[in-house]
Amino acid sequence: MNKKKKICWITPDCFADCDIPYVPLLLEFFDIHWVIHLPISSRYQEEGFRKIEREHNNLRVEIIRSKTRERNPLKIFEYLMVNRIIWREKPDLVYSNMIASSPWQIPMFLLLPKNKTINTAHQGRVHEGMGHYKYYNFLRDILYKRIKSVNMFSKSQVAYFRERYPKSKIYQFPLGLKDFGEATKSKQEDGYVHFLSFGSINYVKHIDLLIDAACNIYEQGYKNFKVKIAGMCSDWNSTYVPHIKYPEIFENDIRMIDNNEIANIFKEADFFIQPYRVISQSGPFKIAMNYNTPLITSDLPGFTDEMEDGITGFIFKTNDVKSLEQVLIKAIDIKNSKKEYCALTNRMKGYVEKVYSKDALVRKYTNMFNDVIDKI
């Protein structure tokens, strides 16, 4: 029997939920040394990763726990620990989900083995929501002009990426679903249609548009709905509260939401709304897909790459409050018809099973890894 190839898999805290479902499944084909970089305050407990390690004899977990804030120059040594692990382990392949976001990463990027590293690129280009255009392009250039192989998850982002990095070998397939365990609650049968907005709240998420649209249809006579807004926000009272004309229709939970609450939050919702101004791809989008919660999104390519209007939910015109109002009303009418809403969720379920099956995505990861290893 041929010995399995060894992968050194690098996961930062912000993409742990992307990797947790697939690392265990890929152990059938590869030995994996999983390096997890956690900040001072993380959504994840180390014991969760240790439990996965104990369940598999060809998985080794190594956790780098930050002791400093991102601005501290000592951070450079944390990133260099990644290189030291790679040199020590001598893997056949390095798969990294690290984002180019800090100048302290530059030595790490320069020391990655360029021919046997695949680095993901979740954004095809620096967009307005990221800010600091020249700074982020400088960091991205250091990484992506050196590393030959890139994994991406969106067709539209691939097109943007090729404009700046035409020589890169790009492997593209959908980002897998995000599973936060079994829900203990179900849809709320209280006579209301429940809309959900979930995730960190900032300018690009355009939650004020959702608030305005909800208030407008309330004024038009639609009273049988609620909007739950859940997530962290640094300027909630100054930026968003002034838009709330009818507090009775909003359920606001403005804080960092614990992972163990997420399944129930999505399962209780009838529709998940993302009125973004800008998007490359969305993690909460994949949570909604996982829990079969129909989506309402703006018509940005980052959504429409994977949205099917009338199948996975509904699409409205970006930045257009009237268009969003029309879709909210349509969603209310569909939910009021049990037969129509059931048909919608069944269509969504079929789409998800076809596009996001774990077997299909494991094959794509395996083919990508083998393709790079065979060319080294």
N, C-alpha and C positions, 0 to 999 in steps of 0.2 A: 504494500500500500504506500502510495506517495505521501511524503510528509506534507502537512498543511503549511501554506505560506503564512508568515507572520505579519500582521498589520499593527502599527502603532497609531491608535485612533485618538485624536485630540479633540476634546469637547469643552468649550467654555460654558459657564452657567446659563447664558442666554439661549443656548441651543441644545441644552440637555434633553428637553422634551422632544426634540427632533430625533435624537440618537437613541434614546432609551428603548424604543420599540424594536430597533433593528440590530443593534449590537448582539443581543442574545441569539437572534435568528441566524445571523451570519457566522456564528461559531460552528455551524455544521460544515462550513467550507474553509474557514480560516482560524488560526490562533490569533487572539487579539489582546494586545496590551493597551488598556483603556486609560488614558490620562485625562483627568477631569479637573478643570481650573475653576475654583469657586471663589467668589468675592468674600469680603468680611461678613456681609449679611447676604445669605442665599435663600432662595425658595426651597432648596433641597437639603436634606439631611444626609450626611455621609453614610449612615447605616443603610439607606436605600440602595446605594451602589454596592455596598459590601454584601448585601443580601443577594443581589444578582450574581456577584462574584462567587459566592458560596454554592450557588446552584449550577455552576459550570466549571468543569475542571480545565478547560483550555482558555479561560479568561483571567487576566490579571488586571486589577484596578489599582491605579496610583492617583492619589488626590493631592493637588497643589492648592492649599488653602491660603488665600491672600491675608497678609498681615498689615498691609498699607493701603491707603487710598490710591486711586488711579493717578493722581497728579504727583505722587511721591516718586522721585527718581529711583528709589530702591526697588520699585516695581520691575525694573529691568532684570533683576536677578530671578524673579519669579518666571519671567518669560524665558530666560536662558536655561531654567530647569528643564523646559521642554526639550531643548537641544541636547542637554546632557542625558536625558532619558533615551532619546533617539540614538545617540552615539553608543550608549551602554547596551541597548537592546539589539541594535543592528537589524531592524526589521526589513522585510522585503518591500514594504510600502508604508508610507505615512499618509494618513487621511486626516486633514485638519479642517475644523469648522471655525477657526479663529477669524475674527473680523479685523481688518486694518483700521484701528481706531486710536492708537496711542503711539507717540514717538518712542516709548520704551520698548515697543515690539520690534523696532528696526533690526537690532542685532539678531533676534530670533529668526526673522524673515530671511536675513542674509545667510544664515547658517543652516537653513533647511536644505536637505538634499534635493536639488531642483529636478532631477530626472525621475525620482521615485516619490514625489510628493503630489498629492491631489489636494488643492485647497478649494473650499466652497466659495462661491460669490453669490450672496443673496440679493445684492443690488447690482444691476448692470451698469449703473452710473451713479454719480453723486447727485441726488435730487434735492429739491428745495427744503424738504423736511429734515435733511441731514445737516444743512448749513456748512459753513467753512469750506467752500468748494475747493479752493487751491490746496488747503491743508490735507483734506481727505484724498484728493487725487494724488498728491505727493506720496502719501502712505500706500495707497493702492498700487501706484506705479512700482514702488519698490518690491511689493509682493508679486503682482501679476505679470510684470515684465520679466521676472526671474523664474517663477514656477511655470512649468510648461502645461500642466494638466489642471483643469478647473471643472468643478461640478456645479451646475446651476439647476434651478427648479422652475423656470418660467421662460417660455418661448420669447416673450416680448423683452425680457431682461437680457436674454442671449443676444438679441439684435443690438441693444444698446452697448453691451459689453464688447462685441466684435468691432464696434466703431473705434474704440481706443486700444484694444488688444487683439489685433487681427491674427497674430501668430499663435494664440493659445489653442490648445486642444480642449474643446468643451464637450462635456458629457451632460446632457440635459434630460431630466425626467421629473415627475411631480414630487414635491415634498410630501412625505407620508402624513397620515392623520395623526392628531395628537390626542392621546387617550389618557384621561385622568381617573381611570377606574370606573367601576359600576356605580350608576346613580342609585340612590335610595329613595328618590322622589320621582314623580311623574308629572305630566302636564296638569296645570291647575284648572280644574273644572269649576270655575266660580263665575262664569258669565262674561268674563273679560278676555280680550285678546292681549297676550303678553308679548311685548317687544323687548328685546334685550340689546344693550350696548355694553361690551365688556372689553377691558384692557386699559393700558395707560392712556390718559387723556391729554392731548396736546393739540397744537394748531393744525397739524396735518389730518387729524382724525375728524375734524369738522363736526364735533358733537353739537355745537350751537345750531347747525343747520337742522339736525334731528329735532332738537328742542323746539325750534321755530315751527317746523312742519307739524309736529304733534300739537302744539298750541293752536295752529291754524285750523286743523281738521276738528279739533275740539270745539272751536268757535262755529264751525260749519254744522255742528249737531252730532258728531260722533262722540259718544260718551262711554262706550263699552270697551275701553282699552286702557292699558297701563304701559308705561315705559320705564324699564329698570336700567339705570346707568351705574355700572359697577367697575371700579378701577381707581388707580392712583392719579391724583391731579394736584399740581402745585399752585394753580391759580383758579380753582373752582369758584370761590366766592366772588372774585373780581371779574372773571371772564364769562362764566356760564350761568350763574344764579340770576343775573339781570335779565336773561332770556326767558326765565321760567315764570310765565304769567299765571299758570294754573297748577300750583303745587300738588293738587289732589291727583293728577294723572301721572306723577313721577315718583319712582321709588329710587332714591339716590343712596348709593353705598360707596362713598368716596374714600378708598383706602387700598392698600395692597391686599389682594384677595389670596388667601391660602390655597395651595394646590388641592387640598382635600375638599374644598368647597366647589370646585369648578364643575365637576360632573353634574351636580344637582342644579347649579345655576343655569346651565345650558339645557338640561332635560326639562326644567320647568317652563322654559320659554317656548313660545309658539313660533317666533321669528327672531333671527339675529341680524342686526342692522349695522352696516359699515358705510357711513356717508363720507368716506375719506376724500381729501383734496388730492393727495399724492399716495401712491402705493407701488412697491415693487412686488412684495408678496406679504401674506398675513398669516401669523400663527393662529390667532383666534378663528380665522376662516376655517382652518383645518380642525379646530375643536368642534365647531358647529357641524362640519361634515361628519365627524366621528359620532356625534350624538344625534344625528338625523334631525337637526334643527334647521329648517329652511332659511336661506339667506336673503337679505335685501342689501344690494351693494350699488355703489356708483359705477359708472360705465368705463372705468379706467382699465387699461390692458392688464395690469396686475391681477385684476379680478376676472375680467372676461376671458383670459387665457383658460380659466377653469370653471367659470360659471356657465350654466345652460339656462337661459331665461325660460321660466315655466317648468323646469325640471329640478334644479337645485334651489330655486327661489326666483327672485325678480330683480331687475336692473333698472336704475333710474339715471337721469342725466346728471353728471357731476356738477356740483355747485348750484343746482336748480331746485329751489325749494318747492315750486309747484309740481315738478316731476316727482319729487319724493312724496309729496302729499297724495298724488294720484296712486302711487304704489302702496302707500300705507292704507289707503281706503280699499284698494283691491285686496290687500292681505286680510283686512278685517272682514270683508265680504266672504272671502274664501274660508276663513276660519269659522265663520258663522254657519257655513254649510259643512257639516261633519264629513259628508261624502267627498266633497271637493278637497278638503284639507287632507284627508286620508289618502286620496289619490296622489296629491302633491308629495307627501312624505314617502309614499311607495316609489314614485318616480325617482326621488332623490336617493333612496336606498339602493335602487338598482344601478344608478349612475355611480355611486360610491363603490359598490361591489365590483363594478367593471373597471374603474379607473385606478382605484387605490388599494386593490387587494395586496396583502402583505407578500404573498408568493410572487406576484409580478414585480413588486419593488425590490424584493430580495434578489431576484434574477438580474435586475438592472444594476444593483450595487455590485453583485458578483461579476457580471460581465465587464463593468468599468474597472474594477480592481484587477481582474485577470488581464485585461487589455493593456493596462499600464505596466504591470509586472512583466508581461511577455516582451515588452519593448525595451526594457532596461538593459 
